[in-house]
Amino acid sequence: MASAALVDPAQKWATLRKIDPECWEQVGAGGQGFPIWQLKEDWLRVMFKGAFVAVRAVAGPNMQPIQAVSFAGPDGSYDLRLYSRLRPGEYCDSTWSFMASPGAEMPEQVGHPGRRRLEAPLTDGDAFTAPVNMIWMIDPARIGGQLGPQDFHIRYFCPAIDETIDINAATLEIGYQENQLEKQMKVLPWQRYLFWLGQLRQIDKAAYGRIPKDIRHWIESREGQARIAQLTEQDVGALIQQGMLPPWLAWLSPQEAPQLLESIRLQQGIGRRQDVVQQYAMTLQIPNFSPIPRLLMAIDPARLDPLDLQAFMTIGALRELHGFAEVAQAELIKRRPDLQAAMQSPQGMRQLQGDPEVAALAADPRAQAEQQDQQELLVRRAGNYGPTQREIMIAMQVTSNIQQQQIGMMMMGSNMGMFMGLDSAERYLKIALAEGPPWKLYKPYVC
């Protein structure tokens, strides 16, 4: 092998680590959003003195972290290092000679047309950690014909961690396949959300009644229960399309969970203060009304995890840390390649703000309501736990609606008749939630 003859393996990696990020040029996109870089020709000649015809890497900005590296030898061989996605810092090395003849005698650690399967160690650089199976994914009938870089597709599988990665040794295009645990973790938040919807039937019957009727019936049915227990990612997509699930769950990182748990404890304390409850009852003219969602008063914060908190934010029992404006803008950028490209430029933020779709999001009533939430948040944090001006305005609207019903009830439609049958607290929530999506079952007490 020319590369092995000209460059000692240890020296090869030591040399690579010395190369500055400025010596690389981007030539494509790799996996998980990381660019594909190629060492510039002049630096390739200087650093490796003809041992390789190309050196590529999949890495982030400033060449960190590295996901994969390939060294293309002048004899058509490729030295490949692939880093584990599930065990950061661990990697697997292999060598492939795709253009050799099937009957060629090659070292056992080299893959070629006559040996398309290899086993190599996953290592942390010091010790073996797990075996890795690799296979050259080519139709055997094509071997011996005219092959090109598009044919150099390697599949990496580590049974110990159930990790599968596809990589093209020449181009370094990477595809990561989710393992069973990752698939389960993607649907677990949705299962937890549906679990809490069902729990409301015992904890807060009024909130449970605010769930759209068809969703309640589905949750209660045997079919719904069975589907929730065996939920798949495809099921989630289908249920979203049917309007049975919201398009996304509230965003939350594990690092943000402590502040929400503290918010629950604070709200539970406020909910037990008779002076605050009485202030709401007197100011809003709503008997026996507590501003704290009954769900929050019924649970033990010490037994909650981030998935529970994510569900609580989604249904409005807690304030969303990342609200409509932030999430909708992120989703917009995800489906707009032009905005993605703009965000990489120094003027990207100005171009983003001038985009008509982004401007429309900023003018959306939900974005405006979030600005009011931020103002109320400051009021709460100053220790003013009574009704806010917005809540007083909502209560006034409730009173006005009741008076209008009493004056002209016979002329009202069926929807107003339904409104008339609600108690004062439910009328207040019906108006407070009127502009929100159907899965918002509570008006969060902002704190």
Helices and strands as residue ranges (DSSP letters): H 2-6, H 9-18, G 21-23, E 24-29, E 35-39, H 41-48, E 54-59, G 61-63, E 66-72, E 77-83, E 91-97, E 110-111, E 117-123, E 128-136, G 140-142, G 149-151, E 153-158, E 163-168, E 174-177, H 180-203, H 205-209, H 213-220, H 222-229, H 233-241, G 254-256, H 257-271, H 274-284, H 294-298, G 301-303, H 306-314, H 324-334, H 337-342, H 348-353, H 356-363, H 365-381, H 389-408, G 409-411, H 414-420, H 424-432
